[in-house]
Amino acid sequence: MNNSPNTIPAVEKTMEVMTALGNHSSGATQQELVTRLGLSYSSCYRILRTLQNGAWVTKGNDGRFRLGEGFLIFARSAVDPARRFESCRPVLERLAGESGLCAKLSVRRGGEQLTVLRAESPRPVSVTGREGAAFPVIEGSVGAALLADVSAEEIELLARNCREEIPERNRPELVLERIRAVQNEGFTLNMGVNRWRIDAMSVPVRDGFGTVAAALTLLGYDEDFRPEEQNRLFRLLRRAAAECAKIQERG
């Protein structure tokens, strides 16, 4: 922001912090805010402490700060993820066309994963999904991509708090295995062990802080994810995820 004689620098800095947190659903650590915004460590600390006191910012067990309920009750429409990622729709449509599969983009909303964008497969009959659909955040390949940087302790807590009868609720090690696949291979593949007996391949979409902002997923059947096809689909997903990240940075 540009300083002028009629503005208050401390308020401007606070607005910069709030804007940064609003643009990144995964939140940010204090050090990331200091580096990205060019703030002094002490100024950033005081701003965050002040916002925490008013419940406008919360600090998670992972050490990341996120917008809190005190702010969100006044500004939920301003951080609507569907609207925030709408500019990525052409990327998903191209991904669906090139892969031949349904493509979707999901974000984390507390203990849920929320589908915010979808592009249909060009095939006459295919797997699909509904925009606005919400599932437990720990479920399937989408959950593993969204939780790729989350600790094992938080995964276990999310599993205990899950109310849906899904395998991951009683076996959080399933989530951890998929997360390891994301970390080691760049993607995770869920083969027919979910409630709908469909297959899905997911990759994280990382924001300007390098943290997970969304998950990009291809949906299909067993034959769509044959071993000889997996590398091609992963390359398509990885390229589309990078394009979505760049679009979000420009936006």
N, C-alpha and C positions, 0 to 999 in steps of 0.2 A: 504494500500500500504506500501511497505517496503522502508524506507528512506535509501539513500546511499549518499556518498560524491558528486556524480555527478548529483544529482537531486535537484529540488527547492521545499521545503516543501509547500510553498503557492500554487504552481501550482498543486502539488499532491492533496492537500485538495480541490482545485477547481474541479479537475477531479473527486474526490469522490462525490462531490455534483452533478455534471452533470450526473454521472453514476447513482446515486440514483434517480434523477428525470427522467432519461431516462428509468429506469426499472419500474417505477410506473406511468402509464398514468393518474392517478387521481391527481398526484402532491403530495406535502408535505408542511406542515407548517414549519416555521423556527425552532420551538421547536422540531418537529419530526426529522428534519435533525440533530439538535444538539444531541439529544438522540441517534439516530441510528448510527451516524458516530463518536460520541465521540469528536465533535468539541467544542471549547469554543463559547459562545453566541456571543461575539464580532467578532470572526473570521468568523463565519457563516454569521453574518450580513454584514460584509464588502465584503465577496465573493458574496453574493446575490445582494448587491447594485451594485457591479461592473458588474456582468452579466446582471442586468437589464438595466444598462446604454448602453450596447451594444445590447440590445434586444435579448440576448441569453436566458434570463429567463424572464417570466412575472408573475405578481402576480394578481390572480383573486379576485373578490369581496368576495369570501369565505375565503380569507386569505391564500390560497394555492399557492405555486410556481410551475410553469410548464415550460418545455422547450419552448422557444419563437421562433418566425419566423426567427430571425437572425441565430439561430443554425440549425433549421430544414431544411432550404433551402439547407444546405450543407450535412445533414445527415438523410434525410427522410428514406432511405433504412435501416439504422441502427436501427430505431425504428418502423419498419414495424410490426404492431400487428399480422398479419397473420403468419409471420415467428416466432414471439416471442411466440405465443401460440401453434405452431404446435406440440410441445411435449405433449400437452394435448389431442391430437386426440384419442389415445386409451381409455382415460377416457370417452369421448363422445360416442365412439362406444359401450362400455360396457353399458353405460347409456341407449342408444337406445335399445340395446338388452334386458335389464332387464325391461325396462318400456313398450316396444312395440311401442314407439312413436319416431318421429324424434326429435333429440336433436341438439341444436345449441349454439354456444358461440359468444357473441357480445361485442364490445367495443364502447366507446364513442369517436367520432372524431368531436370536436367542437359542432355544433348543430345537428349532425347526430349520429345515431347508425349504426354500421357497422358489418355485419355478417362475422366473420373471420374463423369459423370452423362449420362443419355440419356433422352429422352422420345420415344415413337413418334409418327409421323404418324397422324392419324385415318383416312387413306385406306386402302382395302383392299390396295393395292399401292404401295410407296414405297421410297425409299432409307433405309437404316438404318445403324447402327454399334453396335459392341459395347463395353460398359463394361469398362474395364481394358485396352483395346487401346492399344498404344504405337507411335508412328511417329517418324521424325526430326523434331526440333523445327523445322527449316527448311522443312518440307514444307507446301505448300498455303496456304489462307487462314488456317487455324488458326495455323500457324507465324508468319505475318506479324503476326497480332494479338498473339500471345504475345511477339514480339520487337519490338514497335512502338517501344520506347525504346532498343533496343540499337544500338551503333555499327556502322558498315560493316565495321570491322576484325574485330569479333567474329563478324559474319555470315560473313565469308570464312573465319575459323578454324573455325566450325561446319561449313561446307561441306567444307573439307579433311578434317575428322575424320569426316564422314558415311560410313558403310559401305554404305548402301542405294543401289541404282542408280535414283536419281530425278533428274529434270531439274535440280532446285535444286543438286545436288551439283556439277555442272560449270558451272552458270550461276547463281551467287549473285546476279546482277543481277535475277533473277526475284523473289527474296525482297525485295530493296531496292525494286523497283517496287511490290510489294504493300504494303510498309511505308509508302511515300510515300502510297499511296491511303488507308491508315488515318489517317495524319497529316493529310491534306488533306480527305478526305471523311468520315472517321469509321468507315468500313468497308472491307473488301477482298473482292473477288469472284473466285473461282477457277472459270473456265469450262472444264471438260472437259479439262484438261491434266495431270491426275494419273493415277496407275496404274489407277484404277477407272473413269475416264471419267464421273465424277459432278461436279456443281457444288456449290459451297459459298459461303456468305456469312458472314463472321466479324467480330466486334467485340471489343475488349478489355473486360475487367472490371477496373476499377481499385480498389485498396484505399484505406485511410485515408491513406496517404502519397501517393496520386495515381499510384502505380506499377501496372504490369500484374500482376494476381494470377491471371488466368485468361482464357480466350477462350470466347466464346459463339458458337455456329455453327448455321446452318440448312443442311440437306442436301437436294438435289433434283436435278432434271434441267434441261436447257436452258430448256424452256418455263416452268418455275417462276420463273426469274429474268429474264423479259422486261423490257425497259427500263421499261415502264409499271408493273411490279410492284416494282421495286427500292426505290423510296422508301418504300412501305408496309412492306416487309419490314425495311428498315433502321430505321424508327420502332419496329417491334415489338422488334427486337433491342436497340436502344438503351434502350428502357424496361425490358426484362427485365434487361439488364446493370446498370442503375442499381438495380433492386430487389435483385439478387444482392449488389451492393456494400453496400447498406444492411443486408441480413441478416447479412453477414459482420462488419460493424462492430458490430452489436448482439451478435453471438456472441462 
